[in-house]
Amino acid sequence: MHIPTALRERGIDRALPWTIPMTTRFRGITERDGVLLHGPAGWAEFSPFWDYGVEESVPWLRSALADATEPRPAPVRDRIAVNVTIPVVPAVLAHRIATVGGARTAKIKVADPGTSLAEDAERLEAVRDALGPDARLRVDANAAWTLEQALEALPVLDRAAGGLEYAEQPCAEIEDLAALRRALDVSIAADESVRRAEDPLRVARAEAADVLVMKVQPLGGVQRCLDLAEQADLPVVVSSALESGVGLSAGVALAAALPDLPYACGLATATLLTGDLVTDPLLADGGTLPVARPEPAPDLLERHAAPADLATAWAQRLTECAEQL
């Protein structure tokens, strides 16, 4: 794959496009794909979603460049507590998924088009039944609700869960998050308002969230996330962007380097892919992940190599983003 001059000048010597089918539809997609970049510090991942434009994808490239060319921050812990992620699936399947990996925290996706509030509540009840009264349950609406819809839905889901740890990005607008936080006794976490914002710290200044969700690639890299967390002075949950094991390990590196980590992280997402690029995938055991940087394996890179048309599309995207650095 052609490597743009701007990346070669920064030490990138290999670029490999890949694609892996997902185990279930998630975030509206059934396959995950991206490009691995190799530099003096090792392999890194560039995998913005296809609904992201060039400008919004540039931080993902900055993240990959930093990870491929600079040492990662020193860890202060060797294992990371993680949540199990429950997609929008029937309650009986949610019950089964909740016990995979031994996590004591579950993030349940809600507010998906075509599903009802009653179905979301039933899914939460099933997860609570599977994990018991001491587990922590959080919901993620991916900014799907209006303020009025969130005011109606969250008390219902809070009751169904037997108490929510927090609600992640129930509304799109920061002003609505702030109003919701004042109106309800449910903690609010901000995700899209951080990673897709021109100013990731505005949500903290507006007192619109109790927790910040950080994803390494969209925010420009591990070190930039550490800097933002220090400035925001709010608890952080590190989450994945549905990466392969290469990109996922960058999220683990951030979680390992944060001075405080009071919440389980959303990094146990390797099970959402049908395969991986690394021999030792980052899989939860006893509700935790090891702090590790697994290497991609040649046979797996060959197995999951992107077809020609997709490789061409990634070459174009890589070039467009490199021109904006």
C-alpha positions in Angstrom: 0.0 0.0 0.0 1.3 3.4 -0.9 2.5 5.5 2.0 2.1 9.2 1.7 5.3 11.3 1.8 4.1 13.1 4.9 4.0 9.8 6.8 7.2 8.4 5.4 8.9 11.6 6.6 7.6 10.8 10.1 9.0 7.3 10.1 6.1 5.2 8.8 7.5 2.4 6.7 4.6 0.0 6.3 0.8 0.4 5.8 -1.5 -2.6 5.7 -5.3 -2.3 5.2 -7.5 -4.9 6.9 -11.1 -5.9 7.4 -12.8 -8.2 9.9 -16.5 -9.2 10.1 -18.3 -8.4 13.3 -20.2 -10.9 15.4 -23.3 -8.8 15.4 -24.4 -5.5 13.9 -23.0 -2.7 16.1 -23.1 1.0 15.5 -24.9 0.2 12.3 -22.0 -1.7 10.8 -21.3 -5.4 10.2 -17.6 -5.2 9.4 -14.7 -3.3 10.9 -11.8 -2.2 8.8 -8.8 0.1 8.9 -5.1 0.4 8.3 -2.1 -0.6 10.4 0.8 1.7 10.3 4.3 0.6 11.3 7.0 3.0 12.7 10.0 3.0 15.0 7.8 2.4 18.1 5.8 -0.4 16.6 2.5 -1.0 15.0 -0.5 1.4 15.4 -4.0 1.6 14.0 -5.8 4.2 11.9 -9.5 3.2 11.6 -11.9 6.1 11.5 -15.5 5.1 10.7 -16.6 5.7 7.1 -19.2 8.3 8.2 -16.4 10.5 9.4 -15.1 13.2 7.0 -11.5 14.0 6.4 -11.3 16.7 9.0 -12.8 14.5 11.7 -10.5 11.7 10.7 -7.2 13.6 11.0 -7.0 13.2 14.8 -7.3 9.4 14.3 -4.2 9.6 12.0 -2.4 11.8 14.6 -3.1 9.2 17.2 -1.7 6.4 15.0 1.4 8.4 14.1 2.1 9.1 17.8 1.6 5.5 18.7 3.8 4.2 15.9 6.7 6.7 16.5 6.7 7.6 20.2 6.9 5.5 23.4 3.7 5.0 25.3 3.4 6.6 28.7 4.5 4.5 31.7 1.7 2.5 33.2 0.7 2.9 36.9 -1.3 -0.4 36.9 -1.0 -3.8 35.2 -4.6 -4.7 34.8 -7.7 -2.7 33.7 -11.2 -3.4 35.0 -13.6 -3.5 32.1 -17.4 -3.6 31.4 -19.1 -6.1 29.1 -20.9 -4.3 26.3 -24.4 -5.5 25.4 -25.6 -4.6 21.9 -29.2 -4.1 20.9 -30.2 -7.7 21.1 -33.2 -9.7 22.5 -33.2 -9.9 26.3 -32.4 -13.7 26.3 -29.2 -13.1 24.3 -28.4 -10.0 26.5 -28.6 -12.3 29.5 -26.1 -14.7 28.0 -23.6 -12.0 26.8 -23.6 -10.3 30.2 -21.7 -13.2 31.8 -18.9 -13.4 29.2 -15.5 -12.4 30.6 -16.5 -12.1 34.2 -17.1 -8.4 34.2 -19.1 -6.8 37.1 -20.1 -3.8 35.0 -22.3 -3.9 31.9 -22.9 -1.2 29.3 -26.2 -1.7 27.6 -26.9 -0.1 24.3 -30.4 1.6 24.1 -32.4 4.0 21.9 -31.6 2.1 18.7 -33.9 2.9 15.8 -36.7 0.3 15.5 -36.6 -0.7 19.2 -38.9 0.4 21.9 -38.3 1.8 25.4 -40.0 -1.4 26.7 -37.5 -3.6 24.8 -34.6 -1.5 26.2 -36.0 -1.9 29.7 -36.5 -5.7 29.2 -32.8 -5.9 28.1 -31.7 -4.1 31.3 -33.8 -6.4 33.5 -32.2 -9.4 31.8 -28.7 -8.1 32.4 -29.4 -7.3 36.0 -30.8 -10.8 36.5 -27.6 -12.3 34.9 -25.2 -10.3 37.0 -27.0 -9.9 40.3 -27.7 -6.9 42.6 -24.1 -5.9 43.2 -23.1 -5.3 39.5 -23.0 -1.9 37.9 -25.2 -1.2 34.9 -24.8 1.8 32.6 -26.7 2.6 29.4 -25.5 4.2 26.2 -27.9 6.1 23.9 -25.4 7.4 21.4 -27.0 10.9 21.5 -30.3 9.5 20.1 -32.8 11.2 22.4 -34.1 14.7 22.6 -34.2 16.2 26.1 -37.9 15.4 26.4 -37.3 11.8 25.3 -34.4 11.4 27.8 -36.5 12.8 30.6 -39.1 10.2 29.9 -36.7 7.2 29.2 -34.1 7.5 31.9 -36.3 7.0 34.9 -37.8 4.0 33.3 -34.4 2.5 32.5 -33.1 3.4 36.0 -35.9 1.4 37.5 -35.4 -1.5 35.1 -31.7 -1.6 36.0 -32.3 -1.4 39.7 -30.2 1.8 39.6 -28.0 3.0 36.8 -24.3 3.8 37.3 -24.7 6.5 34.7 -26.3 7.3 31.3 -23.8 7.8 28.5 -24.5 10.6 26.0 -28.3 10.5 26.2 -28.7 13.7 24.2 -26.5 15.3 21.5 -26.5 18.9 22.7 -24.3 19.9 25.7 -27.1 22.3 26.9 -29.5 19.3 27.0 -27.0 17.2 29.0 -26.6 20.0 31.5 -30.4 20.3 31.8 -30.9 16.6 32.2 -28.2 16.4 34.8 -30.0 19.1 36.8 -33.4 17.4 36.4 -32.7 13.8 37.2 -30.9 11.8 39.9 -28.9 9.9 37.2 -25.2 10.6 36.6 -24.4 11.6 33.0 -21.3 10.6 31.0 -20.3 12.4 27.8 -18.9 10.6 24.8 -19.7 12.2 21.5 -19.6 15.6 23.2 -16.0 14.9 23.9 -14.6 12.9 20.9 -16.6 14.6 18.2 -16.3 18.2 19.6 -14.2 21.0 18.3 -13.5 21.8 22.0 -13.5 18.5 24.0 -13.4 20.4 27.3 -16.6 22.5 26.7 -18.8 19.8 28.3 -16.7 19.9 31.5 -16.8 23.7 31.6 -20.6 23.6 31.1 -21.0 21.2 34.1 -22.9 18.9 31.7 -21.3 15.6 32.7 -20.2 13.7 35.8 -17.9 11.4 33.7 -15.9 11.8 30.5 -15.6 8.9 28.1 -12.4 9.1 26.2 -11.4 7.2 23.0 -7.8 7.4 22.0 -8.0 7.6 18.2 -10.7 10.3 17.9 -9.0 12.5 20.4 -5.6 12.4 18.8 -3.6 9.9 20.9 -2.8 8.6 24.4 -0.8 11.6 25.5 -3.4 14.1 24.3 -6.1 12.2 26.2 -4.0 12.4 29.4 -3.6 16.1 29.0 -7.3 16.6 28.4 -8.2 14.5 31.4 -5.9 16.6 33.6 -7.5 19.8 32.4 -11.1 18.5 32.7 -10.6 17.3 36.3 -13.4 14.8 35.9 -13.4 11.0 36.2 -12.5 9.3 32.9 -13.8 6.0 31.4 -11.6 4.8 28.5 -13.5 3.2 25.7 -12.6 1.5 22.5 -13.6 2.6 19.0 -14.2 -1.0 18.0 -10.6 -1.5 17.0 -8.5 -4.6 16.3 -6.2 -5.7 19.1 -3.5 -3.2 17.8 -5.7 -0.2 18.3 -7.4 -1.6 21.4 -4.0 -1.8 23.1 -3.6 2.0 22.8 -6.8 2.4 24.8 -5.4 0.0 27.4 -2.2 2.1 27.5 -4.3 5.2 28.3 -6.3 3.4 31.0 -3.0 2.1 32.5 -1.4 5.6 32.6 -4.3 7.6 34.1 -3.5 8.6 37.7 -7.0 7.6 38.9 -9.4 5.1 37.3 -12.6 4.8 39.4 -14.8 3.2 36.7 -14.5 0.1 34.6 -13.5 0.8 31.1 -15.2 0.0 27.8 -12.3 -1.9 26.4 -13.6 -5.5 26.3 -14.7 -5.2 22.7 -12.5 -7.8 21.0 -15.4 -10.3 21.3 -17.4 -8.1 18.9 -15.1 -9.1 16.1 -15.0 -12.5 14.6 -11.2 -12.5 14.5 -8.2 -10.3 15.2 -4.9 -9.2 13.8 -2.9 -10.3 16.9 -2.2 -13.8 18.2 -3.1 -12.9 21.8 -6.3 -10.8 21.6 -7.1 -8.6 24.6 -9.8 -10.7 26.1 -11.3 -10.1 29.5 -10.6 -12.6 32.3 -12.2 -12.1 35.6 -13.5 -8.7 34.5 -10.1 -7.3 33.7 -7.7 -6.9 30.8 -3.9 -7.2 31.0 -1.8 -4.1 30.1 -0.1 -5.4 27.0 0.9 -4.4 23.4 0.2 -7.5 21.3 2.0 -7.7 17.9 0.1 -8.4 14.7 0.8 -11.9 13.2 1.7 -12.3 9.6 -0.8 -15.1 9.0 -3.6 -13.1 10.5 -2.7 -10.0 8.5 -2.9 -12.1 5.4 -6.2 -13.7 6.4 -7.8 -10.3 7.1 -6.2 -8.3 4.3 -8.7 -5.9 2.8 -9.8 -6.7 -0.8 -8.5 -4.5 -3.6 -11.4 -2.0 -3.7 -11.4 -1.5 0.0 -7.6 -1.1 0.1 -7.8 1.5 -2.6 -10.4 3.4 -0.6 -8.2 3.3 2.5 -5.2 4.5 0.5 -7.3 7.5 -0.7 -8.4 8.3 2.9 -4.9 8.0 4.3 -3.6 10.4 1.6 -6.4 12.9 2.2 -5.8 12.9 5.9 -2.0 13.0 5.6 -2.4 16.2 3.5 -4.1 17.9 6.5 -1.3 17.1 9.0 
